[in-house]
Structure formats: C-alpha cells, structure tokens
Amino acid sequence: MLRDRYEPMNIFRIVPALSFTMEPVLAQMGVLLNDDVLFQQVRGDLAQRFPRTETDGRPSTPVEVVLRMLVVKHLYGWSYEQTEQWVNDSLVLRQFCRVYLETVPDDTTLIRWANLIQPETLHRLLDHVVQLARSLQVTRGRKLRTDGTVVETNIHHPTDSTLLGDGVRVLSRTLKRAQGILREASHLGCEAFRDRRRSARRQVRRITEAARRRGRQAGQTMQQAYRQLLRTTQAMVKQAQAVCATLQQQGNQKADRLYDTLAHYLPLVEQVIQQTARRVLEGEAVPAAEKVLSLFEPHTAIIRKGKAQRPTEFGRMVWLDEVEGGLISRYEVLAGNPADAEQLKPSLAHHLEVFRGPPRLLTGDRSLHSAENEQYARSQGVKQVALPKPGAKSPQRQAYEKQPWFRLARRWRSGIEGRISLLKRRHQLRRCLYHGELGMERWVGWGVIAHNLWGIAKATSH
C-alpha cells in the first residue's frame, strides 16, 4: 500500500537536550514542499508500479519521503548512497525529509522509486513550482532570457577501436551467462560461446600505440589492427546471433532477459562495425547523425558550439529559459545539435502559456537572431526584443542596438551564463549519471526543480 506520509513528529521536542535548528532556507523549502499538488503528481507515477498499490499490500515508502529525498539528493549533488547515508545520520535532514525516527529508505529502494517518475511529470512539477514563485511574488515573468548548454553523458571518449572493444566485451560476457542456461542445447558447440575479449584488447592496444606514432609504418600497422579487430567483432556478432535465436526458443525468464540484452546490443554493434569500415577502411566521412558514440548511452550526440577549449562535446543539448528572480521556467532536452534560432518560438510559446502573457523583455545571444524571430516576438506582444545581430550591420541597426535599454538587456542576458555555471557546479548538470534518454530527462529535471525550490526559499525566508 502506497502511503502519503509517516505520522508527523518533532524530533527536537522528543530530545529536549538537542539544540539544533533547521537552516531558514531549508525550513522554507520544507514549507514549499508541503504543497499537496507536488506529491500528488509524483504519487500518480509511483502508483503505476503495481495496479493496486494504493489500496492493497503492506505499507511502502511514503510519497512525501521519496519526493523530499530526491530533492535533497539533487540539491546537494549527492549519489543515492550518499543521500541515504546523510539523511540517516542527520536529525535535521530526517526532519526535513519527514522520515522522523523511522528507517531511512536504502539507496536501491530510492532508485527503484525514482525510475518510476516520468519526464512529463517533472515538466508539470516545474510549471507548478513556477506558479508557486508567482504567488509568492518571487517573479512576475516580465523578463525572459534563454540559452542552451551541453549536459555530457557518462561515456568515455568515443573512438572506433574502443567502441568495437566495448561490443566484443558486452557480447562475450552475455554469452558466458547464456552458456549456463543452454548447456542442453546440443546443436551449439563450444565455439558459439568462445570468449574473444583478449584478442579484442590486444588489437585495441595495437591501434592506440600506432596512433601515438607517425609515419607510413604506423599507418599500416593501424590498418592491419583495425582489420583484425573488425574480423574479431564480426565473428562475435555471428556467435551472438546464433545464441540469440536459441535463447528465444527456451521460454523461461532468465533466457528472455538475456535475449533482450542481445537484441538490444547486436544492432548497435553492427552499426559500429559499419561506421568503422566506412571511416577507416574506405576513408569515408561518416555524418554525425549516423554515428553510434556509445553502446551504453546510444542517445549521445556530437555537439559543436565553437568553444576554443572544448570544440566538440558528447552529450545532449539542453535549452533553458530563465525569468527574473533567478528561476528556470522551462528546460528542454533537444535531439541532435539543432540550430539555436529554432528554440525561440517554443520558449516564448511556453512563457505565454505559464504566465498568461508575454514578457516585456526578451533577450538572447547572437545565435537566436533572425528577422523572423524578431517579427514573431513582436507579434506575440513583446515590447523589447534584444537579439544582437551577427556580422555586418546597417547604420539603422547599429543605432537600434546602441539604445540604452538594448545595452541593459544585453548585460542582463549575460547572467544566464552564471546560472548555467551554478546548475553545473552545484546541481551536477555538467555530466548526467543516470542511464538512457529518460535518465537524462530526470537528471536535468530534478536539478532544475531543486535549484528553483532553493531560489524561492531563499527569497522568501527573510
């Protein structure tokens, strides 16, 4: 049975000798999280685990505890294990998370609950948090600045050789697990379960060493090593295909799980083989959209933003909208590496929906400028559109951008760079440690929600 909350109690009244007091901002965050709409939306997702979990079964972790522990986790940038440890050891955090003197949910339980919360729910939660900020007069939505940033996926630097090595490794270890289930399959010999990891590691090492050297001999060595690595990976794929077909015929739970694993990785490994052959052996430039950058995070994209220090990044492009008061009103995890100018219309449309009116000021960097975007913003009722035009400017345009309000808007726009830096440093949005595309959505969503709740509490705790 899914519970809403444990029985309320005040730990500090039970133990009068304790003189601890909750930090004012944290205490105010606790008040904000008392909002019934917040945990009722989360409750709807948690109830999907079992159809009758809201009425039957033994009492489980209360929804309020799950919500508050997830907020604490992303507020301080902790892992699940650290969250369990710190909440368990701190009377203040026990009180804030409404755990009181009960047993703190362990990290695996928290992971299981967290993975049930859908990205759509987090977007609705963020909209409700913004409405809370409006009701508390933290923001009115009169100014809007928007920008994008890259959130890296948790992968190693992708090279063709390491991707092929990853493919051999993951297929070999899966076949090793399948060997115990398929011992009675007489038509599969020992060759079907052959472990080729050592051979693959040897060729990856040869490629790495040859890449450090220069000259014709090094290039020939690299080509030979790549050809051998490709042959090893192709042989591994053939073994996996034969075992996969046999697993599908077994009809038991363990075999089905291994079949799903092989069915997931086989197309990715085959795509890595194709892109390596095209790029290394045929000398073809493979488009970024056709590349697999990771077998474990296949949604990873190549992002080029023209930065001198990091010209190429591997992850997902995240678009952020910020209103006055330091609140992120919207986030969007984008597919691929789209043009920045395409993001202005969705940002403005969302602002109109949430705030029931246009902002007085809309600003962004040069990449957002276009005559179409400026005309669209004015047609929606924005009075001041501060989108600097790149390249050569006419005298009229120069005079327009030299107006005092335009210069002030450009200065205010630069503040979103600091906001992005804060999100990456404090709320760990530099690199996503959750798995998959849904994990990326959850990682960004919880980080933004925790940041907004902290900002609202800080503004209203005085």
Long-range contacts (C-beta under 8 A, 24 or more apart in sequence): 1-53, 1-54, 1-55, 1-56, 1-57, 1-58, 1-59, 1-60, 2-43, 2-46, 2-47, 2-53, 2-54, 2-60, 2-63, 3-59, 3-60, 3-61, 3-62, 3-63, 4-39, 4-43, 4-62, 4-63, 4-64, 5-62, 5-63, 5-64, 5-65, 5-98, 6-62, 6-65, 6-98, 6-99, 6-100, 6-102, 7-100, 8-98, 8-100, 9-100, 9-101, 10-95, 11-91, 11-94, 11-95, 11-100, 11-101, 12-91, 12-95, 14-101, 18-91, 20-91, 20-92, 22-92, 22-95, 22-96, 23-92, 24-461, 24-462, 25-454, 25-457, 25-458, 25-461, 26-92, 26-96, 26-457, 27-96, 27-461, 28-456, 28-457, 28-458, 28-460, 28-461, 29-71, 29-96, 29-453, 29-454, 29-457, 30-68, 30-96, 31-457, 32-129, 32-132, 32-453, 32-456, 32-457, 33-64, 33-67, 33-68, 33-71, 33-453, 35-128, 35-132, 37-128, 38-67, 38-125, 38-128, 38-129, 39-63, 39-64, 39-67, 41-121, 41-124, 41-125, 41-128, 42-66, 42-67, 42-117, 42-121, 42-125, 44-121, 45-116, 45-117, 45-118, 45-121, 46-113, 46-116, 46-117, 48-116, 49-116, 61-105, 61-109, 61-113, 62-98, 64-98, 65-97, 65-98, 65-99, 65-105, 66-105, 66-110, 66-113, 66-114, 68-96, 68-97, 68-98, 69-97, 69-105, 69-110, 70-110, 70-114, 70-117, 70-446, 71-446, 71-449, 71-450, 71-453, 72-96, 72-97, 73-110, 73-446, 74-427, 74-428, 74-446, 74-447, 74-449, 74-450, 75-427, 75-450, 75-453, 75-454, 77-426, 77-427, 77-428, 79-107, 79-433, 80-107, 80-108, 80-110, 80-111, 80-114, 81-107, 83-107, 83-110, 84-110, 114-442, 115-442, 117-442, 118-438, 119-438, 119-441, 119-442, 119-445, 122-441, 122-442, 122-445, 122-446, 122-449, 123-445, 125-445, 125-449, 126-328, 126-329, 126-330, 126-331, 126-445, 126-448, 126-449, 126-452, 127-354, 129-449, 129-452, 129-453, 129-456, 130-323, 130-327, 130-329, 130-354, 130-452, 131-354, 132-456, 133-325, 133-327, 133-452, 133-455, 133-456, 134-355, 136-456, 136-459, 136-460, 138-325, 138-327, 138-455, 138-456, 138-459, 138-460, 139-323, 139-324, 139-325, 139-327, 140-324, 140-355, 141-323, 141-324, 141-329, 141-351, 141-354, 141-355, 141-357, 141-359, 142-323, 142-324, 142-359, 142-360, 142-361, 143-323, 143-324, 143-359, 143-360, 143-361, 143-363, 143-412, 144-321, 144-322, 144-323, 144-329, 144-347, 144-348, 144-351, 144-359, 144-361, 144-362, 144-363, 145-321, 145-322, 145-362, 145-363, 145-364, 145-412, 145-413, 145-415, 145-416, 146-319, 146-320, 146-321, 146-322, 146-343, 146-344, 146-347, 146-362, 146-363, 146-364, 146-368, 146-416, 147-319, 147-320, 147-364, 147-365, 147-413, 147-416, 147-417, 147-420, 148-317, 148-318, 148-319, 148-320, 148-334, 148-340, 148-343, 149-317, 149-318, 149-320, 149-420, 149-424, 149-429, 150-303, 150-305, 150-313, 150-315, 150-316, 150-317, 150-318, 151-315, 151-316, 151-318, 151-333, 151-429, 151-430, 151-431, 151-432, 151-440, 151-443, 151-444, 152-313, 152-314, 152-315, 152-430, 152-431, 152-432, 153-294, 153-297, 153-299, 153-300, 153-314, 153-315, 153-316, 153-431, 153-432, 153-440, 154-297, 154-431, 154-432, 154-433, 155-293, 155-294, 155-296, 155-297, 155-300, 155-314, 157-314, 158-293, 158-294, 158-300, 158-314, 160-226, 160-272, 160-275, 160-276, 160-279, 160-280, 161-203, 161-204, 161-207, 161-208, 161-225, 161-226, 161-229, 162-204, 163-272, 163-276, 163-292, 163-293, 163-294, 163-295, 164-200, 164-204, 164-229, 164-230, 164-232, 164-233, 164-272, 164-273, 164-276, 165-200, 165-201, 165-203, 165-204, 165-229, 166-294, 166-295, 166-296, 167-233, 167-236, 167-237, 167-265, 167-268, 167-269, 167-272, 167-273, 167-295, 168-196, 168-197, 168-199, 168-200, 168-232, 168-233, 168-236, 169-197, 169-200, 170-265, 170-269, 170-295, 171-236, 171-237, 171-239, 171-240, 171-262, 171-265, 171-266, 171-269, 172-196, 172-197, 172-236, 173-197, 174-240, 174-258, 174-261, 174-262, 174-265, 175-239, 175-240, 175-243, 177-258, 178-243, 178-247, 178-255, 178-258, 178-262, 181-247, 181-250, 181-252, 181-254, 181-255, 181-258, 182-243, 182-246, 182-247, 182-250, 182-255, 185-246, 187-246, 188-242, 188-243, 188-246, 191-239, 192-239, 192-242, 192-243, 193-239, 193-243, 194-239, 196-232, 196-235, 196-236, 199-228, 199-232, 200-229, 200-232, 200-233, 200-236, 203-228, 203-229, 203-232, 204-229, 223-280, 223-281, 226-276, 226-280, 226-281, 227-281, 230-273, 230-276, 230-277, 230-281, 233-269, 233-272, 233-273, 234-273, 236-269, 237-266, 237-269, 237-270, 237-273, 240-265, 240-266, 241-266, 265-295, 268-292, 268-295, 268-298, 269-295, 288-336, 288-337, 289-336, 296-435, 297-435, 297-436, 299-436, 299-437, 299-440, 301-335, 301-336, 301-337, 302-337, 303-337, 304-337, 315-431, 315-432, 316-432, 316-440, 318-429, 318-444, 319-343, 319-346, 319-347, 320-416, 320-419, 320-420, 320-423, 320-448, 321-347, 321-350, 321-351, 322-415, 322-416, 322-419, 323-351, 323-355, 323-359, 325-455, 325-459, 326-419, 326-455, 327-452, 327-455, 327-456, 328-419, 328-423, 328-448, 328-451, 328-452, 329-354, 329-355, 330-354, 331-444, 331-445, 331-448, 333-437, 333-440, 333-441, 333-444, 339-367, 340-364, 340-365, 340-367, 340-368, 341-367, 341-368, 341-369, 341-370, 341-373, 343-368, 344-368, 344-373, 344-376, 344-377, 345-373, 345-376, 348-376, 348-377, 348-380, 348-382, 352-380, 357-381, 358-382, 360-384, 361-386, 361-409, 361-412, 362-386, 362-387, 363-387, 363-409, 363-410, 363-412, 363-413, 364-413, 365-413, 366-390, 384-409, 386-410, 386-413, 422-451, 423-447, 423-448, 423-451, 426-451, 427-451
